[in-house]
């Protein structure tokens, strides 16, 4: 009796709890997760870093200018030519210089600028690839929860039937119209279904916890949320070739791999440019001031600014740097750049193969589950009619509990399989759409 009272209380509380739960849609999960996901924030910083690195090639031709100055003392002695004797020679000196240089011909400036521009595009593609991978992970977890959530509803619905039959059998055993063995059988059915509900509820809790962790929402409790069971997307089966062609145009990982190839190709050119000459212009302005310290005879020197003006010197010129031999280092670096380009080519092809294989597998599953769902729908209808007939016979005492249990299990299995097929079809439709167009809807 206590068990029935507890069950009645649970049936009353469950609807209230469900109403109190916060309903999450797939779109809300994606938006919240992308806002809180640290991997995505790192990729955004990578984009900012790439943009900061890239700048107009014309800026690289601006001159480099620096000013230098020194203040020094020379303390010692020297030979006076007039007297051929050693005299004290203590001098304070100040030197000033302004240096400027700029590249006039440097083939690497424009090549590097073009490579850095591609690097910005690749950083954006990497960010989108991270978003895509994360979104597909969210999708998988979301629909896993949705399946378990609907499965729990089916189990709870069937459990009500077990409660009803157990009450009825207990009364019939009391009045002697049923053998006690039927009561034992119904108690086993009741306990098994109760355990099944407990197992599914625990599984649902863990799945929700995984989704919450993916979204980085430690403030949310798993039992406080419910994923939305919205209308399932239209199940449109497209040819593999069409899906793959669309995916090659839009899937971020493919674009990232192709841009990586372009960067590697520019790196080959950069290394080859070290075979080419570089022409540089330079300019130097310098002057100095000197002051003898404690010299015999009190030698007079011109004032500071007079010396700075009189001692000024301008130096301007062009410098041509022609590579001749550097121990074959440039040749080595060119070969390494070519190998790196070959690696990026293989990696790009590898990404295409992975994408094609994924599309082949998911399209095959979509076709198979479409056929299976139709057959399972019929099976569920047959199982439902069979169970209704068996229930009537069991209520009339025409069959034993073990036969009734078999019919009920058939119905449950049919409902589970149909639910799985439908949820799988919804998941595959959204996944294939995302692979093609980089979006779910």
C-alpha positions in Angstrom: 0.0 0.0 0.0 2.8 2.4 0.8 4.4 1.7 -2.6 1.1 2.7 -4.4 0.8 5.8 -2.3 4.4 6.8 -3.2 3.8 6.1 -6.8 0.6 8.2 -6.8 2.6 11.0 -5.2 5.3 10.7 -7.9 2.7 10.8 -10.7 1.4 14.0 -9.2 4.8 15.6 -8.7 6.3 14.8 -12.1 3.9 17.1 -14.1 4.6 19.9 -11.7 8.3 19.4 -12.0 8.1 19.3 -15.8 6.2 22.6 -15.8 8.8 24.1 -13.6 11.7 23.1 -15.8 13.3 25.5 -18.2 12.9 24.4 -21.8 16.0 24.7 -24.0 15.9 24.8 -27.8 18.7 23.6 -30.0 19.4 27.2 -31.1 19.6 28.4 -27.4 22.1 25.7 -26.6 24.2 26.7 -29.6 24.1 30.4 -28.8 24.8 29.9 -25.1 27.6 27.4 -25.7 29.4 29.6 -28.3 29.2 32.5 -25.9 30.8 30.6 -23.0 33.1 28.1 -24.9 36.7 29.0 -24.3 38.0 27.3 -27.4 35.9 29.6 -29.5 37.2 32.6 -27.6 40.8 31.4 -28.3 40.0 31.2 -32.0 38.6 34.8 -31.9 41.9 35.9 -30.4 43.8 34.0 -33.1 41.8 36.0 -35.7 42.7 39.3 -33.9 46.4 38.3 -33.9 46.3 37.5 -37.6 44.7 40.8 -38.4 47.3 42.7 -36.3 50.1 40.9 -38.1 48.8 41.7 -41.5 49.2 45.3 -42.8 49.6 47.0 -46.1 52.8 46.3 -47.9 53.4 50.0 -48.5 53.9 50.4 -44.8 56.9 48.1 -45.0 58.6 50.7 -47.3 58.5 53.4 -44.6 62.0 54.2 -43.5 63.5 53.1 -40.2 64.8 56.1 -38.3 66.8 56.2 -35.1 68.8 58.7 -33.2 72.0 57.9 -31.2 74.1 59.9 -28.8 77.1 59.3 -26.6 78.9 61.3 -23.9 82.4 60.1 -23.1 85.7 61.0 -21.4 89.2 60.1 -22.7 91.7 60.3 -19.8 95.4 59.7 -20.5 98.5 61.3 -22.1 99.9 61.8 -25.6 103.2 63.0 -27.3 103.4 66.7 -28.1 105.1 66.9 -31.5 106.5 70.4 -30.8 108.4 69.4 -27.7 108.6 65.6 -28.2 107.5 65.2 -24.6 104.4 63.5 -23.0 101.6 65.8 -22.0 98.3 65.2 -20.4 95.4 64.6 -22.8 92.0 64.5 -21.0 89.1 65.1 -23.3 85.3 65.2 -23.0 83.5 64.4 -26.2 79.9 64.2 -27.3 78.7 62.5 -30.5 75.3 62.7 -32.1 73.9 60.8 -35.1 70.6 60.4 -37.0 70.3 57.3 -39.1 67.6 56.4 -41.6 67.3 53.4 -44.0 64.6 52.1 -46.2 64.1 49.2 -48.6 63.7 50.2 -52.3 63.6 46.8 -53.8 62.7 43.8 -51.6 60.6 41.1 -53.2 59.7 39.5 -49.9 57.7 42.6 -48.7 54.7 42.0 -51.0 54.9 38.2 -50.8 54.8 38.4 -47.0 51.9 40.8 -47.1 49.9 38.5 -49.4 50.7 35.5 -47.1 49.6 37.4 -44.0 46.4 38.4 -45.8 45.7 34.7 -46.5 46.5 33.9 -42.8 43.7 36.3 -41.7 41.3 34.3 -43.9 42.6 31.0 -42.5 42.2 32.2 -38.9 38.6 33.0 -39.7 38.1 29.6 -41.4 39.7 27.9 -38.3 37.3 29.8 -36.1 34.3 28.7 -38.2 35.6 25.1 -38.2 35.7 25.2 -34.4 32.1 26.5 -34.4 31.1 23.7 -36.8 32.7 21.0 -34.8 31.2 22.3 -31.6 27.8 22.7 -33.1 27.7 19.2 -34.4 28.7 18.0 -30.9 25.9 20.0 -29.4 23.5 18.5 -32.0 24.5 15.0 -31.1 24.1 15.5 -27.4 20.8 17.4 -27.8 19.2 14.6 -29.8 20.6 11.9 -27.5 18.9 13.7 -24.6 15.7 14.1 -26.6 15.6 10.3 -27.3 16.2 9.4 -23.7 13.6 12.1 -22.6 10.9 10.6 -24.8 11.9 7.1 -23.8 11.3 8.0 -20.2 7.8 9.2 -21.0 7.0 5.9 -22.7 8.3 4.0 -19.7 6.3 6.1 -17.3 3.2 5.7 -19.4 3.6 1.9 -19.4 4.4 1.9 -15.7 0.9 3.2 -15.0 -0.5 0.1 -16.7 1.8 -2.1 -14.4 0.4 -0.3 -11.4 -3.2 -0.8 -12.5 -2.7 -4.5 -13.2 -0.8 -5.1 -9.9 -3.6 -3.5 -7.9 -6.2 -5.6 -9.7 -4.3 -8.9 -9.3 -3.8 -8.2 -5.6 -7.6 -7.9 -5.2 -8.3 -11.0 -7.2 -5.8 -13.0 -5.2 -7.4 -11.8 -2.0 -10.9 -13.1 -3.1 -9.3 -16.3 -4.5 -10.1 -15.8 -8.2 -6.4 -15.8 -9.1 -3.5 -18.0 -8.0 -0.8 -16.3 -6.0 1.7 -17.1 -8.7 0.1 -14.5 -10.9 0.7 -12.0 -8.2 4.4 -12.9 -8.0 4.6 -12.5 -11.8 3.0 -9.0 -11.7 5.3 -8.0 -8.8 8.3 -8.9 -11.0 6.9 -6.9 -13.9 6.3 -3.9 -11.6 9.8 -4.1 -10.1 11.4 -4.5 -13.5 9.6 -1.5 -15.0 10.3 0.6 -11.9 14.0 -0.3 -12.2 13.9 0.6 -15.9 12.5 4.0 -15.2 15.2 4.6 -12.5 18.0 3.6 -15.0 16.6 5.8 -17.8 16.2 8.8 -15.4 19.8 8.4 -14.2 21.0 8.1 -17.9 19.0 11.3 -18.7 20.6 13.1 -15.8 24.1 12.2 -17.0 23.4 13.2 -20.6 22.0 16.6 -19.5 25.0 17.1 -17.3 27.3 16.5 -20.3 25.3 19.1 -22.3 25.5 21.6 -19.5 29.3 21.1 -19.3 29.6 21.5 -23.0 27.8 24.8 -22.7 29.9 25.8 -19.7 26.9 26.5 -17.5 27.9 25.3 -14.0 25.0 27.4 -12.5 22.4 25.0 -14.0 21.2 21.7 -12.5 20.5 18.9 -14.9 17.0 18.2 -13.5 16.0 21.9 -14.0 16.1 21.7 -17.8 14.1 20.1 -20.5 15.1 20.0 -24.2 12.4 21.0 -26.6 10.7 18.3 -28.5 9.9 20.5 -31.5 8.6 19.4 -34.9 11.1 17.1 -36.6 12.8 18.6 -39.6 11.7 17.4 -43.1 13.6 14.2 -44.0 14.8 15.0 -47.5 17.3 12.5 -49.0 19.7 14.1 -51.5 22.2 12.3 -53.7 25.6 11.8 -52.1 27.3 13.6 -55.0 25.2 16.7 -54.5 25.7 16.8 -50.8 29.4 16.4 -51.2 29.6 19.1 -53.8 27.8 21.6 -51.5 29.9 20.6 -48.5 33.1 21.3 -50.5 32.0 24.8 -51.0 30.7 25.6 -47.5 32.3 23.4 -44.9 34.9 25.4 -42.9 37.4 22.6 -42.4 37.7 22.2 -46.2 38.2 26.0 -46.7 40.8 26.0 -43.8 42.8 23.2 -45.4 42.8 25.0 -48.8 43.9 28.3 -47.3 46.7 26.4 -45.5 47.8 25.2 -48.9 47.9 28.8 -50.2 50.0 29.9 -47.2 52.4 27.1 -47.8 52.7 28.0 -51.4 53.5 31.6 -50.5 56.2 30.4 -48.0 57.9 28.7 -51.0 58.0 32.0 -52.8 59.3 33.8 -49.7 62.2 31.3 -49.4 63.0 31.6 -53.1 63.1 35.4 -52.8 66.2 35.1 -50.7 68.1 34.3 -54.0 67.2 37.8 -55.2 69.0 41.0 -54.6 67.9 43.7 -52.1 68.4 47.4 -52.7 68.4 49.7 -49.7 68.8 53.5 -49.4 70.3 55.0 -46.3 71.1 58.4 -44.8 73.3 59.4 -41.9 73.7 62.8 -40.2 76.3 63.2 -37.5 78.2 65.8 -35.5 80.3 66.0 -32.4 81.6 68.3 -29.6 84.9 68.0 -27.7 86.3 69.8 -24.7 89.9 69.4 -23.4 90.0 69.0 -19.6 92.6 70.7 -17.5 95.0 71.3 -20.4 98.2 73.2 -19.9 98.0 76.8 -21.3 94.2 76.8 -21.0 93.4 75.9 -24.6 90.3 77.7 -25.9 87.6 75.7 -27.8 84.5 76.9 -29.7 81.1 76.8 -27.9 78.9 73.7 -28.1 76.5 74.8 -30.8 79.3 76.3 -32.9 81.1 72.9 -32.8 77.9 71.0 -33.6 77.4 73.2 -36.6 81.0 73.1 -37.8 81.4 69.4 -37.3 78.2 68.2 -39.0 78.5 65.5 -41.6 75.9 64.1 -44.1 76.2 60.6 -45.5 73.8 59.3 -48.1 73.9 56.3 -50.4 72.4 53.1 -51.9 73.3 49.6 -50.9 72.9 46.5 -53.1 73.0 43.2 -51.4 73.3 40.3 -53.9 73.2 36.8 -52.3 76.1 34.7 -53.6 76.7 31.8 -51.2 75.4 31.1 -47.7 76.2 27.5 -47.3 73.2 26.3 -49.3 70.9 27.4 -46.5 68.5 29.1 -48.9 68.3 25.9 -51.0 67.6 23.9 -47.9 64.8 26.3 -46.8 63.2 26.2 -50.2 63.2 22.4 -50.1 61.7 22.4 -46.6 59.0 24.8 -47.8 58.1 22.6 -50.7 57.8 19.5 -48.4 55.5 21.5 -46.1 53.4 22.4 -49.1 53.1 18.8 -50.1 52.0 18.0 -46.5 49.3 20.6 -46.7 48.1 19.2 -50.0 47.9 15.7 -48.4 46.1 17.1 -45.4 43.6 18.9 -47.6 42.9 15.8 -49.5 42.6 13.9 -46.2 39.9 16.3 -45.0 38.0 15.9 -48.3 38.1 12.1 -47.9 36.9 12.3 -44.3 34.0 14.6 -45.3 33.1 12.3 -48.3 33.1 9.2 -46.1 31.0 10.9 -43.4 28.5 12.0 -46.0 28.4 8.5 -47.4 27.8 6.9 -44.0 25.2 9.4 -42.8 23.3 9.3 -46.1 23.3 5.5 -46.0 21.9 5.7 -42.4 19.3 8.2 -43.5 18.1 5.9 -46.3 18.1 2.9 -44.0 16.2 4.6 -41.2 13.6 6.0 -43.6 12.7 2.5 -44.7 13.0 1.2 -41.1 10.7 3.9 -39.7 7.9 2.9 -42.1 8.2 -0.8 -41.1 8.5 0.0 -37.4 5.4 2.2 -37.6 3.4 -0.8 -38.9 5.1 -3.1 -36.2 4.1 -0.7 -33.5 0.5 -0.6 -34.7 0.3 -4.4 -34.8 2.0 -4.6 -31.3 -0.5 -2.1 -29.9 -3.5 -4.1 -31.2 -2.0 -7.3 -29.9 -1.4 -5.8 -26.5 -4.9 -4.4 -26.2 -6.3 -7.9 -27.0 -3.9 -9.6 -24.6 -4.9 -7.0 -21.9 -8.5 -7.9 -22.3 -7.7 -11.7 -22.1 -5.6 -11.2 -19.1 -8.3 -9.1 -17.3 -10.7 -12.0 -18.0 -8.3 -14.5 -16.7 -7.9 -16.3 -20.0 -4.1 -16.1 -20.1 -1.3 -16.1 -17.6 0.8 -13.1 -16.5 3.8 -14.5 -18.4 2.0 -14.3 -21.7 0.7 -10.8 -20.9 4.3 -9.7 -20.1 5.6 -11.0 -23.4 2.9 -9.0 -25.3 3.7 -5.9 -23.3 7.4 -6.2 -23.9 6.7 -6.5 -27.6 4.9 -3.2 -27.6 7.6 -1.5 -25.6 10.3 -2.8 -27.9 8.3 -1.6 -31.0 7.8 1.9 -29.4 11.5 2.1 -28.4 12.7 1.2 -31.9 10.3 3.5 -33.7 11.3 6.4 -31.4 15.0 5.7 -32.1 14.5 5.6 -35.8 12.5 8.9 -35.9 15.0 10.7 -33.6 17.9 9.4 -35.7 16.3 10.7 -38.9 15.8 14.1 -37.4 19.5 14.2 -36.3 20.8 13.0 -39.7 18.7 15.6 -41.5 20.1 18.4 -39.5 23.7 17.0 -39.6 23.7 16.6 -43.4 22.2 20.1 -43.8 25.0 21.6 -41.6 27.7 19.8 -43.5 26.3 21.2 -46.8 25.5 24.8 -45.8 27.3 25.3 -42.5 24.0 25.9 -40.7 21.1 23.7 -39.3 18.1 25.6 -40.6 
